[in-house]
Amino acid sequence: MSEFENAIYQWQQGERRLRAAPAQRGAQLERVTEALVAELRRRLGGRFSAEELVELYGRGTAWCLQAAMKAAPEDPWAWEAGIVVDAAFGRYLRGASDYAGGRREVKV
C-alpha cells in the first residue's frame, strides 16, 4: 500500500468514526474537526495537491493536538486524533487540485 493510499484509508476511517460518534459528542467533535480544517487551510493555502497534504500528514500531526485543545479545552475526549485529525485531513483532501473522489488525477 502506498503512502497516499494509507493516508486516504486513515482519513476515511476518521470520517467514518466521526459520523458514528454518539450524538451527545458529535457537535463538539465537528467543531474540533472544523478548527483543524481551518488550520490546514492556513498551513497549505487555497491551492494544494493531494501529495502536499500527504506530505504534511507524514511530517507529523502534533500541531493538531494544540489546535484541538484550543477548540475544546474542557473536553479532552474531543482531541482523539483517530477521529478529528483524520476526519479533518479527509475533508480537506476534497479541495486538492488533483483529487477526484478517491484517487489522484494524473495529468498527461
FIKOLZA-1660 file (N, C-alpha, C; in steps of 0.1 Angstrom, whole numbers, plus 5000, padded with zeros to 4 digits):
% residues 108
   i   px   py   pz ch aa at
   1 5009 4988 5000  A  M  N
   1 5000 5000 5000  A  M CA
   1 5009 5012 5000  A  M  C
   2 5006 5022 4991  A  S  N
   2 5015 5034 4990  A  S CA
   2 5011 5043 5002  A  S  C
   3 5020 5053 5004  A  E  N
   3 5018 5063 5015  A  E CA
   3 5005 5070 5012  A  E  C
   4 5002 5073 5000  A  F  N
   4 4990 5080 4996  A  F CA
   4 4978 5072 5000  A  F  C
   5 4978 5059 4996  A  E  N
   5 4967 5050 4998  A  E CA
   5 4965 5048 5013  A  E  C
   6 4976 5047 5021  A  N  N
   6 4975 5045 5035  A  N CA
   6 4969 5057 5042  A  N  C
   7 4973 5069 5038  A  A  N
   7 4968 5081 5043  A  A CA
   7 4953 5083 5040  A  A  C
   8 4949 5080 5028  A  I  N
   8 4935 5081 5024  A  I CA
   8 4927 5071 5033  A  I  C
   9 4931 5059 5034  A  Y  N
   9 4924 5049 5043  A  Y CA
   9 4922 5055 5057  A  Y  C
  10 4933 5060 5063  A  Q  N
  10 4932 5065 5076  A  Q CA
  10 4922 5077 5077  A  Q  C
  11 4923 5085 5067  A  W  N
  11 4914 5097 5067  A  W CA
  11 4899 5093 5065  A  W  C
  12 4897 5083 5057  A  Q  N
  12 4883 5078 5055  A  Q CA
  12 4878 5072 5068  A  Q  C
  13 4887 5064 5075  A  Q  N
  13 4883 5058 5088  A  Q CA
  13 4880 5069 5098  A  Q  C
  14 4887 5080 5098  A  G  N
  14 4884 5091 5107  A  G CA
  14 4871 5097 5104  A  G  C
  15 4868 5099 5092  A  E  N
  15 4854 5104 5088  A  E CA
  15 4843 5095 5092  A  E  C
  16 4846 5082 5091  A  R  N
  16 4836 5072 5095  A  R CA
  16 4834 5072 5110  A  R  C
  17 4845 5073 5117  A  R  N
  17 4844 5074 5132  A  R CA
  17 4836 5086 5136  A  R  C
  18 4839 5097 5129  A  L  N
  18 4832 5110 5133  A  L CA
  18 4817 5108 5131  A  L  C
  19 4813 5102 5119  A  R  N
  19 4799 5100 5117  A  R CA
  19 4792 5091 5127  A  R  C
  20 4800 5081 5132  A  A  N
  20 4795 5071 5141  A  A CA
  20 4795 5076 5156  A  A  C
  21 4801 5088 5158  A  A  N
  21 4802 5092 5172  A  A CA
  21 4788 5094 5178  A  A  C
  22 4787 5092 5191  A  P  N
  22 4774 5094 5198  A  P CA
  22 4769 5108 5196  A  P  C
  23 4756 5110 5195  A  A  N
  23 4750 5123 5192  A  A CA
  23 4755 5133 5202  A  A  C
  24 4756 5130 5215  A  Q  N
  24 4759 5140 5225  A  Q CA
  24 4773 5145 5224  A  Q  C
  25 4782 5138 5216  A  R  N
  25 4795 5142 5214  A  R CA
  25 4798 5147 5200  A  R  C
  26 4789 5144 5191  A  G  N
  26 4791 5148 5177  A  G CA
  26 4793 5162 5174  A  G  C
  27 4785 5171 5181  A  A  N
  27 4787 5185 5178  A  A CA
  27 4801 5191 5182  A  A  C
  28 4805 5186 5193  A  Q  N
  28 4819 5191 5198  A  Q CA
  28 4830 5185 5189  A  Q  C
  29 4829 5172 5185  A  L  N
  29 4838 5166 5175  A  L CA
  29 4838 5174 5162  A  L  C
  30 4826 5178 5157  A  E  N
  30 4825 5186 5145  A  E CA
  30 4833 5199 5146  A  E  C
  31 4831 5206 5158  A  R  N
  31 4837 5219 5160  A  R CA
  31 4852 5217 5160  A  R  C
  32 4858 5207 5166  A  V  N
  32 4872 5205 5166  A  V CA
  32 4877 5201 5152  A  V  C
  33 4870 5193 5145  A  T  N
  33 4873 5189 5131  A  T CA
  33 4874 5202 5123  A  T  C
  34 4864 5210 5124  A  E  N
  34 4864 5223 5116  A  E CA
  34 4875 5232 5119  A  E  C
  35 4879 5233 5132  A  A  N
  35 4890 5241 5136  A  A CA
  35 4903 5235 5130  A  A  C
  36 4904 5222 5129  A  L  N
  36 4916 5216 5122  A  L CA
  36 4916 5219 5107  A  L  C
  37 4904 5218 5101  A  V  N
  37 4903 5221 5087  A  V CA
  37 4908 5236 5084  A  V  C
  38 4904 5245 5093  A  A  N
  38 4908 5259 5092  A  A CA
  38 4923 5260 5093  A  A  C
  39 4929 5252 5102  A  E  N
  39 4943 5253 5104  A  E CA
  39 4950 5247 5092  A  E  C
  40 4945 5236 5086  A  L  N
  40 4950 5231 5073  A  L CA
  40 4950 5241 5062  A  L  C
  41 4939 5249 5061  A  R  N
  41 4938 5259 5051  A  R CA
  41 4948 5270 5053  A  R  C
  42 4951 5273 5066  A  R  N
  42 4961 5283 5069  A  R CA
  42 4975 5278 5065  A  R  C
  43 4977 5265 5068  A  R  N
  43 4991 5260 5065  A  R CA
  43 4993 5257 5050  A  R  C
  44 4983 5253 5043  A  L  N
  44 4985 5249 5029  A  L CA
  44 4980 5259 5019  A  L  C
  45 4971 5268 5023  A  G  N
  45 4966 5278 5014  A  G CA
  45 4955 5272 5006  A  G  C
  46 4951 5280 4996  A  G  N
  46 4939 5277 4988  A  G CA
  46 4942 5266 4977  A  G  C
  47 4953 5267 4971  A  R  N
  47 4956 5257 4960  A  R CA
  47 4967 5248 4965  A  R  C
  48 4964 5235 4966  A  F  N
  48 4973 5225 4971  A  F CA
  48 4970 5212 4964  A  F  C
  49 4980 5203 4964  A  S  N
  49 4978 5190 4958  A  S CA
  49 4976 5179 4969  A  S  C
  50 4971 5168 4965  A  A  N
  50 4970 5157 4975  A  A CA
  50 4983 5153 4980  A  A  C
  51 4993 5153 4972  A  E  N
  51 5007 5150 4976  A  E CA
  51 5012 5159 4987  A  E  C
  52 5009 5172 4986  A  E  N
  52 5013 5181 4996  A  E CA
  52 5006 5178 5010  A  E  C
  53 4993 5174 5009  A  L  N
  53 4986 5171 5021  A  L CA
  53 4991 5158 5027  A  L  C
  54 4994 5148 5019  A  V  N
  54 5000 5136 5024  A  V CA
  54 5014 5139 5031  A  V  C
  55 5022 5147 5024  A  E  N
  55 5035 5151 5030  A  E CA
  55 5033 5158 5043  A  E  C
  56 5024 5167 5045  A  L  N
  56 5022 5174 5057  A  L CA
  56 5018 5164 5068  A  L  C
  57 5009 5155 5065  A  Y  N
  57 5005 5144 5074  A  Y CA
  57 5016 5135 5078  A  Y  C
  58 5025 5132 5069  A  G  N
  58 5036 5123 5071  A  G CA
  58 5047 5130 5080  A  G  C
  59 5047 5143 5080  A  R  N
  59 5057 5150 5088  A  R CA
  59 5053 5150 5103  A  R  C
  60 5040 5147 5106  A  G  N
  60 5036 5146 5119  A  G CA
  60 5024 5156 5122  A  G  C
  61 5016 5152 5131  A  T  N
  61 5004 5160 5134  A  T CA
  61 5003 5165 5148  A  T  C
  62 5015 5166 5155  A  A  N
  62 5015 5170 5168  A  A CA
  62 5008 5184 5170  A  A  C
  63 5010 5192 5159  A  W  N
  63 5004 5206 5160  A  W CA
  63 4989 5205 5160  A  W  C
  64 4983 5194 5156  A  C  N
  64 4968 5193 5156  A  C CA
  64 4963 5192 5171  A  C  C
  65 4971 5186 5179  A  L  N
  65 4967 5185 5193  A  L CA
  65 4965 5199 5199  A  L  C
  66 4974 5208 5196  A  Q  N
  66 4973 5221 5201  A  Q CA
  66 4961 5228 5196  A  Q  C
  67 4958 5226 5183  A  A  N
  67 4946 5232 5178  A  A CA
  67 4933 5226 5184  A  A  C
  68 4933 5213 5186  A  A  N
  68 4922 5207 5192  A  A CA
  68 4920 5211 5206  A  A  C
  69 4930 5212 5214  A  M  N
  69 4929 5217 5227  A  M CA
  69 4924 5231 5228  A  M  C
  70 4928 5239 5219  A  K  N
  70 4923 5253 5218  A  K CA
  70 4908 5253 5215  A  K  C
  71 4904 5245 5206  A  A  N
  71 4890 5244 5202  A  A CA
  71 4880 5238 5212  A  A  C
  72 4886 5229 5220  A  A  N
  72 4877 5222 5231  A  A CA
  72 4885 5220 5243  A  A  C
  73 4889 5231 5250  A  P  N
  73 4898 5230 5262  A  P CA
  73 4893 5221 5273  A  P  C
  74 4880 5220 5274  A  E  N
  74 4874 5213 5285  A  E CA
  74 4870 5199 5282  A  E  C
  75 4872 5195 5270  A  D  N
  75 4868 5181 5265  A  D CA
  75 4879 5173 5259  A  D  C
  76 4888 5168 5267  A  P  N
  76 4899 5160 5261  A  P CA
  76 4895 5148 5252  A  P  C
  77 4883 5143 5254  A  W  N
  77 4879 5132 5245  A  W CA
  77 4877 5137 5231  A  W  C
  78 4875 5150 5229  A  A  N
  78 4873 5156 5216  A  A CA
  78 4887 5158 5209  A  A  C
  79 4898 5154 5215  A  W  N
  79 4911 5156 5208  A  W CA
  79 4916 5143 5202  A  W  C
  80 4908 5133 5201  A  E  N
  80 4911 5120 5196  A  E CA
  80 4916 5121 5182  A  E  C
  81 4929 5119 5180  A  A  N
  81 4935 5121 5166  A  A CA
  81 4928 5111 5156  A  A  C
  82 4925 5099 5160  A  G  N
  82 4920 5089 5150  A  G CA
  82 4906 5093 5146  A  G  C
  83 4900 5103 5152  A  I  N
  83 4887 5109 5147  A  I CA
  83 4889 5122 5141  A  I  C
  84 4892 5132 5149  A  V  N
  84 4892 5146 5145  A  V CA
  84 4903 5150 5135  A  V  C
  85 4915 5145 5137  A  V  N
  85 4927 5148 5128  A  V CA
  85 4924 5141 5115  A  V  C
  86 4922 5128 5115  A  D  N
  86 4920 5121 5103  A  D CA
  86 4908 5126 5095  A  D  C
  87 4897 5129 5102  A  A  N
  87 4885 5134 5095  A  A CA
  87 4888 5148 5089  A  A  C
  88 4896 5156 5096  A  A  N
  88 4899 5170 5090  A  A CA
  88 4908 5168 5078  A  A  C
  89 4918 5159 5078  A  F  N
  89 4926 5157 5066  A  F CA
  89 4917 5152 5055  A  F  C
  90 4908 5143 5058  A  G  N
  90 4899 5137 5048  A  G CA
  90 4890 5148 5042  A  G  C
  91 4885 5156 5050  A  R  N
  91 4877 5167 5044  A  R CA
  91 4885 5177 5036  A  R  C
  92 4897 5180 5041  A  Y  N
  92 4905 5190 5033  A  Y CA
  92 4910 5184 5020  A  Y  C
  93 4912 5171 5020  A  L  N
  93 4916 5165 5007  A  L CA
  93 4907 5167 4996  A  L  C
  94 4894 5168 4998  A  R  N
  94 4884 5171 4987  A  R CA
  94 4887 5183 4980  A  R  C
  95 4894 5193 4986  A  G  N
  95 4898 5205 4979  A  G CA
  95 4911 5205 4971  A  G  C
  96 4918 5194 4971  A  A  N
  96 4931 5193 4965  A  A CA
  96 4929 5194 4950  A  A  C
  97 4938 5201 4943  A  S  N
  97 4937 5204 4929  A  S CA
  97 4938 5191 4921  A  S  C
  98 4943 5181 4926  A  D  N
  98 4945 5168 4918  A  D CA
  98 4937 5156 4924  A  D  C
  99 4927 5159 4931  A  Y  N
  99 4919 5148 4938  A  Y CA
  99 4906 5147 4931  A  Y  C
 100 4902 5135 4928  A  A  N
 100 4890 5132 4921  A  A CA
 100 4883 5120 4928  A  A  C
 101 4876 5122 4939  A  G  N
 101 4868 5112 4945  A  G CA
 101 4874 5099 4949  A  G  C
 102 4885 5100 4956  A  G  N
 102 4891 5087 4960  A  G CA
 102 4904 5084 4953  A  G  C
 103 4908 5092 4943  A  R  N
 103 4921 5089 4937  A  R CA
 103 4927 5103 4932  A  R  C
 104 4940 5102 4929  A  R  N
 104 4946 5114 4924  A  R CA
 104 4944 5114 4909  A  R  C
 105 4942 5126 4903  A  E  N
 105 4941 5127 4889  A  E CA
 105 4956 5128 4884  A  E  C
 106 4958 5121 4874  A  V  N
 106 4972 5122 4868  A  V CA
 106 4970 5128 4854  A  V  C
 107 4977 5140 4853  A  K  N
 107 4976 5148 4841  A  K CA
 107 4987 5143 4831  A  K  C
 108 4984 5140 4819  A  V  N
 108 4994 5135 4809  A  V CA
 108 4997 5146 4799  A  V  C
% end
